[in-house]
């Protein structure tokens, strides 16, 4: 409903206009009449009209003067001018002051007035749209401002603080840190970022990054004193602007804030992080140098328990001595050995390999791309073993039984990582054993098979298995024979020979070595059983693999 105020010193004209039509029916509310300009100004605050119909010829203050005052004090009010005379000077002056139209009283009728009121409404609606657009633009600008600031900071770091480009970027940050006399940059790394995001879509990765930046900024408070920005690959930076010149006080304050940031990331997003603080600098142009000193301290200091805590790593502390060869990936041999251990259900071999791999990278930072690449390759090898043993749909369902990989987000040391890998691959091995022991077997026979799969490499007999599951050996022997169609010792030998075949296919061990590894006490007995079950000797089996190996060579 649009409010209309009439201002005319002739009450008769007011009565005519009031009764000319049903105002509410046409979307208008007649909020009052004023008989002079002074009275109209007194009513403006109370009635708050959208439209004022003003008589040009009034005593004391004429309509043109009143319109000028309204335009200054209430610019949103639309004015329609009335007069008994067709005076061109008045018309020109009123329209110049922003009047919607100029009407002659003796020609006024319902259609004419409604037409002019409609023009006023259109002007009001258009101004509302413009104002809404302005407010929306302002809101968007306020929303985008932190994004632009962070983008400029990241750009300044990438520019290495040199050249015209850096001058322009630093200039765009002028005024962001009022009163600052010294700056410093911290580099923070989300430790498991590459592992967590390798299966993410771009939108999921961007969402995680935005959440991390938001959590950090909320912890840091005022963006004009401390600013969080994303760099790349799970690495973020924090810019500190200090208003005092003391380096020690500034460093202590920065460490305190970074501790809060680490705690917030772990609490809110389950993300472990490590950071280092760069050296202080006197201008924004030197911020890139400060950040790079932080990165250097971060990437040369291993995130390992019992070593220098991440929150105490600064540019003044010596970097860890990197005396070992920096690995970047699993070797093909290690991948083969892990796959072989999983396929042959050899837990000891699997655990030894994990310990060896983790030991070879323990001197590197846990967050380094190399360490995370190696862990990723270990997990991919585990996936491969699972999919070789179980159909793809079943494998995907089975993976839900394994320790969730999101738990990697809470790992903060190499010891914790090795422990998680041991737990993960032990669960995977148990899953493969259950799958091998599954089928239509009864509970007791499945338990017996599972026991065999765990112990076949050493001494094992029917009495041991029966005792482990609480059954009479004779009863278990009869039950086992009925369900598996072979006796206990025959089944054990089949498991051993299947494992021997895997080891022979790996081309890593001699036949004699394999015979003892799979649980045979004598080579001759291994030779005899192998030929009975496969129809060929171990050496003939190896020879049969050669054409396939030749084809697989590049």
N, C-alpha and C positions, 0 to 999 in steps of 0.2 A: 504494500500500500504506500503510495507516494503522498507525502504531506504537502499541502498548499496553504500559503499565507497570503491574504489579500490586504493591500495597503492602498487606501483611497480615502480622501477626505469627504466624499459624497456617500452617505449611507444608502441612498437610493440605488446607486450603481452596485454597491455591495450586495444589496438584496437581490438585484437582477442576476448577478453572477452566481450567487449562492443557490438560487432556485432554477438556474438554467437547465440543469440535468441532474440525474442521480449520480453523485460523485463516487460513492463507494462501488456502484455497479461497474464503473469504468476504471476502477483501481486507484482512486484518489481519496484522500481524507482531507476535508476542509478543516484546518486546525485553528482558524481565527481570523479576525479583522483588526487592522490598525488604521487609525485615522490621521496619522502623521508619521513623518520619518523618525522622529524621536521615539514615539510610542512603538514603532516597528522594531527599532534597535533594542528596546527593552524586552520585546517578546521573543526575540530570536533564540536566546539560550533556552528558554522554557519550551517553546514550540518545536524548535529544530526542524524547520521545513526543508523540503527538497527543492521546492519551487516557490518563488515569490512573484505575485502579480502586482506591479507597481504603477500607480498613477503618476504621470510625468508632472502634471501641474498641481502642486500642493504648496500651501503657505509654509513659511519658515525654512523648510528644507525641501527642495523640489525632488522629483523622482530621479533625475540624472545624478544629483549629488548623492542621494541615498544609494543608488546603484553602485557608484564608485566606492562608497564605504563598505557595502556588502561584498563587493568584489575583493576588497583588501582583507576584510575580517573573516568572511565566510566564502571562500573561493569556490566551494563545491555547490553552493546554492545557485540554481538556474533562475534567471529573471525574464519575465515577460512584461513589456511596457505597454501601458494604456494611455490614451490621450483623446481629448475631444477635437484636437486640431491635427491636421496633416502637415506638420512643420518639419521640413527637410533637415534643418540643423539638429533638431531634437533626435530625429530618426538616426541620423549619421552618428551622433554622439553616443546614443544608447547601444547601437550595434557595435560601435568601436569598443565599448566597455564590456562586451560579451553577452548582450541580451540575445535570447533565443529568437524573439520577433517583436515587432512593434504593431499594436492593434488599435484601431479607431473604435471608440465606444459606440458610435451610432451605427457601425456596421457589424457589431458583435452578435454572433448567434452560436447555437450549440455546436454546429459542425466546425465552424472556424476555430472556436476556443479549444475543442477537443483535438483538432489537428495540431494546433500550436503546443498544447500540453503533450501530445504524442512526440513532437520533435524534442521537447525538453527531456522526456523520459529516455528517448534514444541517446541523447547526449550524456545523460546520467549513467546509463548502462554501458556506454562506450568508455566513459571515464573509469567506471568500476572495473571493466575488463583490463584497461590499461594499468590500473593500480594493482589489480591482482597479478598481472604479468610482472609488474615491477617488484612486488613483494616476493613472488616466486623466484624471480631472477636474483633478488637479494639473498633469499634463503639458500638458493643453490650456490651462490657465490660464497656464502658463509660456510656451506657444507664442503665446497670444493677447496676452500682456502688451505686447510691442513693438507689435503692431497697435493696441491701445487707446491706447498712449502716442502713436503717430504720429497717430491719429485726433484725439486731444485737442489736439495741437499744431496740426494743420491747422485745427481748429475755432476755436482761440484766434486764429489769424491772420484767419480769415474774420469773426470777431466784431469786428474792428478794435480789440480791446483795450478796449472800453467796455461798461458795463452789467453787470447782475447775472449774465447768462449767462457773461460772460468771467471774472467772479470765481469762479464755480463751476468753470469749466474749468481756470483757473489753480490753483485749490485741489486739483483732482484730480491735478495734476502735482507737488504738494508732496512733497518727499522723493526725487524723481527725480534731482536734481542735488545730492547732499550736498556741503557745503562751498563751494558756488558763491557768489561775491560780485558777479559781473557776467555778463551774457549778451550774445549778439549773434546775429543771424540772417543767413544767406546765402541768396540766391535763385539757383537754377541752372536753366537752360533747356536741354533737349535740342533742339538747333537744328532738325533736320528732323522733329520729332515728328509734326506734322500731315500732312506729306507721306507719311511712312512708314506711318501708321496709317489713312489715309483709306479703304484697301481692306480693313482688318482687321475681323474680327468683334469684338464686345465682349470675348469671352474672350481673343482674341489680344492686344488692346490691354491688358487687365488683366494678362496674363502679362508683357508687355514692361515695364509699369510696376513690377510686383513684382520683376522681375529687376533693374531699374535701382535700386530702393530697396535690395534685398539687396546688390548690388555696392557701392553707396555706403556702407552701414552696415559691411560687411566692411572697407572701406578706412578708415573713421573709427574703428573699434575700439569701445571701451566706450560703450554707449548712454547711460550715466549721465554722460558728459562731452560727447559729441557725438552728436546724434540726427538721422537723415535721415527726412524725411516727404514724402509726395506732396501736391501742392496741386491742380493741374488742368492740362489741355492740355499735358502734357509739362514742366510746371514743378514743381520740387521745392524743398524748403528744407532747410537744415541749421541746427540750433540748437547753438551753442557755449556751454558753461558754464565760466567761468573762475574759478579759485581765487585769482587774484591781481588786484590792481586796476589794474595798468599797462595802459593802452589800447594803447600801441605794441606791447608784448610780445604782448598778446592778438590784435591785428590780424595781426601777423607769423605767429603760430601758426595762425590761422584760414586765412590765404592758403596756408600750407604744406599744411594738410590738404585744402583745396579743390583744390590742384594734384594731390594724390594721387587725389582723387575723379575729376577729369577724365581723368587717365591711365588709371584703372581702367575707366571707362565706355568709353573708346575701345579699350582692349586687350581687354576681356572681351565687349563688346556691339557694337563698331564704331560707337559713338555719339559724335559731336562735341557738345560742350556749351560754354556760356558762363555765367559767374556774376558776381555782384557781392555785396559784403559790406555789410550795413547798419551803422548806428551802434550802439555798445554801449549797454546799458541796465542798470538796477540791479535790475529785478524781472521776473518772468515776465509780469506784467500789461502791461509795456511791449514785450513781444516782437513784437506785431503791428506796432507803430510802427517797430521796427527792421527787420522784414521788408519793410514797404512802402517804406522808404528804399532798401533793396537793390533792390527791383523797379524803382523809379524810375530808379536809376542804371543798371540793366541795360537797360531799355527805351528809354532816351534815348542809349545809347552804341552806335553801329553796330558790328557784328562784321565789320569790314572790315580787310583786310591793311594794314599800315603805319599803322594808327591805334592808339589805346590798347589794349594787350592786355587781354583779358577778366580775366585774373587780377590786374590792377592797378586795376580799376574799383572805387572805393569812394565812399562818400557825400561825401567831401571833394573829389572831382575834379569839374570843371565838366562838365555834360552837353553833348553835341554840339549844335551849333546846327542847329535844324531849320528851315532857311530855305526848303525846297522843299515843294511841295504833297504831302501824304501820300496815295499811291495805295492803293486797297483792292482793285482788280480790274483785269483786262484790259478795255479798251474793246471794244465790239462791232466797231468798225472794225479793231482789231488782230487779233481772232479771225478776221475775214473775210480780212484780208491774209495771215495765216499759212496759213490753209486754202488760199487761192488759190496761194501760193508752193509749197505741197506738191503740190497737184493739177497745177500747171503745171511741176513739177520744176525750179523756179527757186531754185537754191541761194543765189545772191547776195542775192536779195530776202529769203529766209528768214533768212540770217545778219544782214542789216541790221536786220530786225525784232527778232531776239533781242537784238542789241546795244542797240537803242533802248529796249526794255522793261527790260533789266537796268540801263541807265544811268539810267532814270527812277526806280528804287527803290534805287539804290546808297547813298543817304543814310539809308535805313531799316535797322534791325537785321535781320540775316539770319534770325533766329528769329521775327520778328514774324508774326502771322497774315496780315497783308496780303501780305507777300512770298511766303509759302508758298501762299496762295490764288492768286496770280498764276502761280506756277510750276505749280500744279495745273491751272489753266485752260489753260496752254500745252500740258501733257501731254495733257489731254483733247481739245484741238483736234488734236493729232497722232494720237491714237487714232481720232478721227472720220475723218481723211483716210485712215488705213490701212483702216478698215472700209468706206469708200466704194469703195476700189480692189480690195479682196480680200474674199471671202466670210468670214462671221464665224468659222467653225471654222479656216479657213486663217489669218485675221488673228491669232487667239489663238496659233497655233503660230508665226507670223512674229514676234510680239512677243518671243519667247524669244531671237531673234537680236539684239535691241537691248540697249544697255548696261543692266544690271539697276538697277531703281530703288532697291534697297537700298543702292547705292553713295552715294545721297544722305546716308546716315548718316555718311559720312566727310567731308562737305563742311563747311568751317569759315570760308569767306569768300565774298564776292560774286564775286570773280574766279574762284574755283574753281567756283561755281555756274554762272556764265556759260560757262565752259569745258565743264562737263558738259553743259549744254543744247546747246551747239554740237555736241558729239560725238554726243549722243543724236539730234538732228534730222538731222545729216548721215547717220547710220546709217539713220534712217528714210527719208530721201530716196533713198539707195542701194537700200534694200529696195523702194521703189516703182518705181524705175527697173528693177530686175531683174525685177519682176513684169510691167512693161510690155514688157520685152524678152524675156520668157520665151515659153512655148508650145512648139511642136514644131520650133523653129528649131535649126539646127546650132550648134556652139560659135562658129564664125567669124561667122555672121550675128548671133547674139545679142550678140557683142562689138561688132559694127558698130552695131547698134541702140542699145546702151548708150552708145556714143561719141556718136551723134546726139542722144540725150536729154540728154547733158551739155553739148553745144556748139551746139545748134540756134539759140540766140539770137545767135550771132555768125557769122562767115564759116566755111563748112564745105563741103568737096567730097569726092568719092570718093577722090582720091589721098591726102588727109590721113588718111582712115579706114583705107585699105589699109595705109599706112605704119605706123599705130599698132598694127595687129595682125599685121604682117609678111606680107602677102599681095600678089600681083600685082594691080593695079587691075582689069585685064580679067577675071581669074578671080573676084575679089570681086563685080564687076558682074554676071557671069553667075550666080553662086551666089545673090546677093541677089535677082535677078529671079525665079529658079526658086522660091525659098522664100516670098517676100513677095507675089508676083504683081504687083509694080510695080518700076519702076527706082528707082535711088538718089535722084535729085532729087525724084521724086514722093513718096517716103516722107518725105523731109525736109520737104516742103511740108505733108504731112498732119499731121506733128507740130506744125509751126508754126501751122497753122490751128486745131488742137485747143486749143493754148495760147491763141490769140487768142480763141476762143470763151469760154474760162474768164475771160479778162480782160474781155471784153464783158459777161459775166453779172455781173461784180462791180460794174459801173456806176461804176468809179473813174477811168477814163481815156478820152480821146478816141480815135476810130478811128485817127487819124494817129499818136498816141503808141503805140498798140498795134502798129501795123504795124512800127515800128522796134524795139520791145521784143522781138518774137518773131523777129527776124532778117531781115526784108525790107528791102532797100536802097532801094526806091521804093514810094511809096504806091499808084501805079497798078498795079504788079505785084501787090501785096498784094490790092488790090481784085479784080483779075482771077482770081487763084488762089482767093480766098475764095468767089467766086461759082461757080467751076467745081466746087469740092468740096462746097459746102453747098446750091447751087441758089438762093441769094439773096445780095444784097449785104450788107456789114457793117451798114449802116444798117437794112436790112429785118430783119436778124437781131435787132438791138436792139429794133425795134418789136414783133417777135413775142414778146419777153420781157415786155412791159408788163402784159398781163393777169395773168400769174403773179405779177409783183411787186405788183400791186394786191391780189391775193388774200392775199399773205403779210404785208401791212401790218396792224397791229393795229387 
